[in-house]
């Protein structure tokens, strides 16, 4: 099998491992004119991530192999499932990546792998790829490595020293939920124990995992509630120093035990992403997020999380942007005001500026349509909250 065939198979199989990426099922608009347009929004192999300074980088996202001995009930690569199998040898994958990098197609690597036999053997091969890039080819760019449950401490220590970011997929919020998805994975011993190792290494020296660790949940596959996911997220952020949680809405795949289960609405994935973002960037606490859940312990799918919080706490609004005592934390609770626009408001007030019109707020990034019902300017309400559209 040629490397292009391998790349097609293993790039497509890697799309279920998420990073800060975007995707679309938009068709090629030129196909209806029988023309070969450039670009494919659903093509696999490259995803986009963002550095701490906001720069977007293109990552080569691929599996080293899609052969796997795990029986995850939702997975396209589960053991026993009939599909095309392929594997790269470490040196072969290094050549492919360097060819793409030297042509400026990609700027970094997102590497994952199935577990064909022993987890330590599989982990050793993925480490070989990274070590060849770092020590033989002196590649100093961004590398995100997806760890294999069951990797040993020495392997995780080596990975922590030569990658920018590590991730270990937790998949479900508890062992009982994980057991519904896989008979081969153990949350405490296979996953959480290794996440703790990563945290300990990162605390020991700055050279270990400089971009921290992340994890991913499969949403809806095990029948879990959003509350269960939030409770696990809270523990991971507090106990494992998690940098970010990712969420993948369950989508049934043929020839798997869950192939007849209903698909999880993508909007549920979006709501969980919003909750994670509010915690990380908007100074929300997990108790704030839990209070937004409905009687079924789920987020409202028709309204975003921040808006639901505002409607449940109307006694906090409207907020006067010219109030001398207003804090950054209070501004971040206003729909339509993000971290950048909130900081600009605070900076303007410290400089003695007083806002007079909504368009002044619009110029500094406030989304007026969303924010107006929750704001005052010099004691004057801008519109009634019950007229909110």
VOZA-930766 format. One record per residue: x, z, y of N, C-alpha, C in turn; residue in three letters. Coordinates in steps of 0.05 Angstrom, whole numbers, plus 5000, padded with zeros to 4 digits. Atoms other than C-alpha are relative to their C-alpha. Example, Ala and Ser with C-alpha at 12.3 -4.5 7.8 and 13.67 -1.06 7.14 Angstrom:
501850004976524651564910501850005024ala
498449994976527351434979498550145022ser
//
This chain:
501750004976500050005000501850005025unk
498550014975502849805068499450225019unk
500449774981503650285126497549965017unk
502450054983497949945165497550094985unk
502249915016493150075108499950304998unk
499949705000495550795103499150115026unk
500749904974494850885177497049985005unk
502950034997487750625176498550224985unk
501349795017485851115120500550285011unk
499249734993489651725144499450065029unk
500849964972488151615218497050065001unk
502949955000480651585203499450274988unk
500549745013481052195158500750235019unk
499149794982484452585214498150055023unk
501749984977478752495263498350264999unk
501649755002475353135237501650245010unk
498349794989481253555262500049955031unk
500450044971479653655336502250115016unk
498449894978484053735396498449945025unk
501550064975482153645469499749705002unk
500350295001479652945456497249915006unk
502650114995473952485471499549774980unk
500750225018470251985427497449885008unk
502450144993464751485433499349804978unk
500850205019460551045387499149755014unk
500850234985459750525441501149744987unk
499250255012459949815413501749845019unk
498450184983464849295438498049805014unk
502050154985460748955493500549704998unk
499450285002464248295481499149874974unk
500750115026462048225409497549835001unk
502450164998455247955430500549725011unk
499250274990458947375463502049874982unk
498150115020463247255401502849985012unk
497349994989469447445440501450254990unk
498549775009474947905418501050165023unk
499149834978475248425472502150204991unk
497849815006480948925477498850284999unk
500749725001480049645457497650064981unk
502249925019475550015407499550305004unk
500549724994472250675427499850174975unk
500249845025471550895354502549974983unk
497550035016478550695331501350274996unk
498749755006482351255298503049985004unk
497150004998489551465304501150125025unk
499049904974490151665377497850175013unk
501849834986486852245413501350095026unk
499049924974487752555482499950315002unk
499949724995489953255500501050045028unk
499449944973491353605565502050235002unk
498049804995497453995588499050215019unk
501049794982496754645627499849925029unk
500250094972497854265692497949785004unk
502250194998491953805676500749724992unk
499250275007495953195654498949934973unk
501150105025492752785600502249864984unk
498050135017497252585542498749894975unk
501050135024495952115484501550104976unk
498749895024497252415415499449824976unk
500350145025498352045350498850204980unk
501449815017493252405305499849884972unk
499950125027494252295230500350224980unk
499449835023494252635162502549894986unk
497850085016500552635121498949894973unk
501450105024495952555060497150095001unk
502849915002488452575047499350094972unk
500449885026489352814976499850305003unk
500449714996486753524971498850134975unk
501049855023485454044918497950205007unk
502149824991480554444960497349874996unk
502750115005473054364947498150055023unk
501749954977470354445018497649814998unk
502550145006463054235011499349795021unk
500750184978462853855077502049785004unk
497650154993469553495074500149734987unk
499750275010470752755066502349984979unk
497650015017477352915030499950204977unk
500249785021474653454981500949894973unk
499150075026477453454911497649884984unk
502050135017473652994863498449795014unk
501650204985470552564918501449734998unk
498950275002471551824907500349875027unk
499350144975475051514967502849904998unk
497250105000481351134982501950225007unk
498049794996487351594976502649875010unk
497550104990493751505014501850235009unk
498149804991500051885032502349875013unk
497550084988505851795078502250184989unk
497649845004512752015059501050095027unk
499249904973515752445115501649805016unk
498350194985521051935134498449765009unk
501750234993515851375133498350065024unk
501749924977511251755180501650035025unk
498249974977517051915226500549725012unk
499550274990518651165231497549895014unk
502550104988511350995246499650135028unk
500449864975510851535300502049915021unk
498050084980517451345334499549725010unk
500650274991515350615335497850005021unk
502149984980508950795372501050145025unk
499049854976512551285418501949825017unk
498150174985518050785437498649775014unk
501650214986512750275455498150125021unk
501749854980509350805499497149994994unk
502849995009502950785458499150304999unk
500749715003503151545447502250165013unk
498149824988506652135479500650254983unk
499649765017506052665424498749964973unk
500950015028504052815353498050234994unk
501849805011498053175322499949954970unk
499650045028499653255249498550204983unk
501449835018495253525194500549884972unk
499750105028494953445118498050124982unk
501549895022490753535057501950174983unk
498449835018493254005002499849904972unk
500350125027494453584939500550194977unk
499449825022497454144898500450285012unk
499349744990501054774918500150005031unk
500050004971499954964992502850015012unk
497249994989507355125002501449744998unk
498850265003509454444976498949815021unk
501250174979504454095022501050075028unk
499049914974506654515081502949925005unk
497250074998513954365067500349705008unk
499850294992512653615073499349965029unk
500850034972509153685140502350115017unk
497749894985514954115164502349815001unk
497850205001519853585142499649795022unk
500650194979516453095189500950105027unk
499449894973517153555249503050065002unk
497149944998524253775232501649745003unk
498650254997526453045225499849915030unk
500350084972523552895294501750165019unk
498649824981526653495327503049994997unk
497249975005533453525294501649744996unk
498650255005535152815273499649805023unk
500750204980531552405326499850125028unk
500049854974531752935382497549955017unk
502650034986524452835399499350275013unk
500649754987522753355451497250015012unk
502750024990515553155464498150204987unk
502149815009509053515448499349964970unk
500850015028507553675375498050234994unk
502149815009501154015350499949984970unk
500050015029501554205277497750174989unk
502249875014495454385234501150134975unk
498949855023497554935185498149984976unk
501550005025495454935112499550294991unk
500549735011491955575087501750044975unk
498349945022496855895039502949955005unk
497250044993503255695074501450285002unk
498649745000508556245069501150075027unk
499149904974511456665125502449855011unk
497750154991518056295128499249735011unk
500950274991514455625135498750035028unk
501349964974510155895192501950075021unk
498049934981516156185226501649755009unk
498650254994519855515222498249825017unk
501850164985513655155247499650105028unk
500449884973512855645305502349945018unk
497650044984519955505328500449715009unk
499550284994519454745330497549845009unk
502550144990512254585351499250135026unk
501249894975508554685416497650164994unk
502549875006501954885386499549994970unk
500949985028499555115317497150054999unk
502849945004492555135291499450054971unk
500949945027489155415230497050005000unk
502950024999482055205217498650234985unk
501449785012477555805204497449914987unk
502450145011471455365191497450155002unk
502449855000466355925186500550285012unk
499649754986465156595221500550244982unk
499649775017465657045160500649904972unk
499450075027467857055088497549914984unk
502450075014460757035063499149715007unk
500750284992459456395103502049804989unk
497950185010466156095083499649954970unk
500450035029464456225009497849804994unk
502150215004458355775018501249725003unk
498850264994463055215039502349944980unk
497650055017469055304993500450244981unk
499349785019470855694930503050054999unk
497049985002478355604942501350145024unk
498949894976479255905011499250295004unk
500649724994479656645029500850065029unk
499649974971478856825102502350205006unk
498149794994482957475102502849924992unk
497350055010488857255059501149725007unk
499150274995489156505070500249935030unk
500350094972487256445144500750225020unk
499649804980486957085185502850134998unk
497349895004493457365155502149825013unk
498150194989497156735177499749985031unk
500450004971493956735246501450245013unk
498749764990496557445254503049965001unk
497150065000503557205235500849845025unk
499450164976503256685290500050175025unk
500249834977501057195341502550185003unk
497749825000506657675321502649855008unk
497650164994511957125325500049935030unk
500250084971509456895394500650245018unk
499449764985509857615419503050074999unk
497249935004516957685393501849855018unk
498350174984520157095429498449785012unk
501450224986517956575480500349734986unk
499550265013520856015437497949944979unk
501950045021515456115385497349925011unk
502650104993509055705394499450025030unk
500449974971509555615470497249935010unk
502750074992502655305474497950154984unk
501949835013499455825429498749884975unk
501450095024494755755370497049955006unk
502850064997487755465364498750014972unk
501550015026482355435310497649825004unk
502350184999476255035292497850104981unk
502449935016469155195267498549744993unk
501950205008464754725227497250125006unk
502549884990458054855262497649914984unk
502550065013451754895221500149944970unk
499750065029454554745152499250234982unk
500549765017453755455126497550155009unk
502549874991447255635163500550245018unk
499449774983450756115210498649975027unk
501250004973447956315278502249985021unk
498050004978451356235346501150275005unk
499049734996451756985350502350064980unk
497949965019455957005286502649875009unk
497750154990460656485316501250155024unk
499049864976461156865382501550264992unk
498749755008462857515346502749954987unk
497350075011468457175307501949915022unk
498450094978470956835370501150245015unk
499249774985471257505405502450144986unk
497949875015475557795350502649835001unk
497750175000480157195349501450005027unk
498749994974481357205424501350275005unk
498949734995482557955425502250084981unk
498149915021486358045360502249804993unk
498150215008489857375350501249855024unk
499150144976491157165422499549704999unk
500950285003487356525409500149865028unk
500050144975488355995463497549835004unk
502550164997482155575448498749984972unk
501650065025476655485396498849735003unk
501350265001474154805376497650014981unk
502550005015467454635346499349714991unk
500750265011465454065300497250014988unk
502749995011458053945289499949874972unk
500250105028456553865215498649734999unk
501150275004455253145196500249944970unk
499950035029453353045122501549744992unk
498550225011457952595082499249954971unk
500850075028456152225018501950114980unk
498449905023458652484951501150285005unk
499349724996459053204976497550174994unk
502349835006454653804958498050035023unk
501849974977451753815028499049735011unk
500750274990450253065033497149985009unk
502850014994442753195037499150205022unk
500649814979443153755088499649865027unk
500450134974440753595159502550025017unk
497750014981445853395211499650205023unk
500149814977447453925264499949845026unk
500050154974445453675334502650045015unk
497549994986451653515373499850185025unk
500349834976448653885433500650294993unk
499249735007449654535394503050045002unk
497149994997457054385390500750025030unk
499550004971456854255465499550285012unk
500649734990453554935479502150204993unk
497949825008458855295440502649945015unk
497750074983464254915477499750115028unk
500649894974460955125542500650305000unk
499649715002460955855520503050064999unk
497149955002468355815501501349955027unk
498950074974469955485568499350225021unk
500849794981466056015607501750254996unk
498449765006469956565572502949965010unk
497250054993476756235584500549955030unk
499450094972475955975655498150115021unk
501949914981469856295687499550315001unk
500149715000471057035674497550124988unk
502349895015464957115629501050174978unk
499449835023465157665578498249914976unk
501650075023462557575507497350135001unk
502749874998456958075522498249835018unk
501650184983454657595578499049774984unk
500850235016454557015529497950084978unk
501949915020450957415475497250055011unk
502649954987445557615524498449755006unk
501350254995443956885535498549894976unk
501250115025442056765462497050074998unk
502949965003434756695443499550204977unk
500849815021430857105392501249934973unk
498850085025434056705336503150015001unk
497149984996441056865362501449735003unk
498950274995442156145383499949945030unk
500150094973443655815449497749815004unk
502150194992438255425486501249725000unk
498850275001439554695470499249835023unk
501050174978435654435530501350075027unk
498749924975439554825584502850104994unk
497349925006446954945591500250315003unk
499749715003449655645580500150145026unk
499749874974451455805651497450015015unk
502650004987444655605677498150204988unk
501649805013441256035625500850285009unk
499049734990445556625647498950055028unk
501049964973443456515719497050075001unk
502849945001436056505703499450274988unk
500449745012436757135662501050235018unk
498949804982440257485720499349935029unk
500850094974436257265780500450215022unk
499649794981437257935813502849985014unk
497350044989444557715826500049785022unk
500150244983442257115867497750035021unk
497850194992442256795917502450145011unk
497549904990449456905937500749865026unk
499350124974451556806009503049945000unk
497250085001458056406011501750115023unk
498549894977459856716079500250314999unk
499849715003459157436054502950084997unk
497249925000465757786068500850134974unk
499349855025465258186003499749844975unk
500450165024463857605957502649974985unk
497550025016468857565900500149744984unk
499750245016471656995859498350024975unk
501549965025468357285797497049955005unk
502850044994461457275831499449705005unk
500450294995462356555855500049844973unk
499850145026464256335784497450024984unk
502549975014457456575760497849825012unk
502050184987453856075806500149734987unk
500150275011451655425771501049805021unk
499050214981455254835803502550075014unk
497449924988461355235825501950064978unk
498049975020467555175783502450155011unk
497749854991474355515787501349895025unk
498750124977477255015837498450045025unk
501649974976471455015885499650305008unk
500249724994470755775880502550105015unk
497549924986478155865899500149895028unk
500050134974477255385957498150165020unk
501849844983471355795983501350265009unk
498649754994475356435979502249955020unk
497750074982481356106013498949955028unk
501150074973476955836070499150265014unk
501049754988473756516081502350185010unk
497749844992480556856084501349895025unk
498950134976482656356137498050025024unk
501949964979476556556178497849785003unk
501950224998472355936165497350104989unk
502749945008464756006159498549744995unk
501550255007460655486123497350005015unk
502550044985454655206161498049824986unk
501850195013451954646118500849954971unk
499550055029451354456045502149794996unk
498150225004455353826055502950095002unk
497349894999461354256072500950104973unk
499549905027460854576004500449774981unk
499750235017460053895972502849885002unk
497350124995466653666003502150154984unk
497949855015470454215967499450024970unk
500550035029467454055899497650144989unk
502449865010461054465894497949784992unk
502150185008455654095855497450105012unk
502149894983450154185906497350014985unk
502650015013444253985863499650244981unk
500149785019445954535813500250275015unk
499349744987448455065862497950095021unk
501649944977443455025919497950224996unk
502049795004437855465889501250284998unk
498849745004442856025878501850085023unk
498249954978446256005946498450065026unk
500849964972445156256017502349925018unk
498050044979448756046080499150155025unk
500749834977448756576134497250124997unk
502549875005442756916102497749824996unk
502250205003438656276097500049884972unk
500350135027436156066028499849705004unk
500050294998437255326016497749874986unk
502450105014431555225967499150224981unk
501149795017427055645922501049954971unk
499150025028429755795852497849904982unk
502250095018422855675822499449715004unk
500350294996423154965850502349854987unk
497750125012429554845810499249774981unk
500650225018429554175775502549954983unk
//
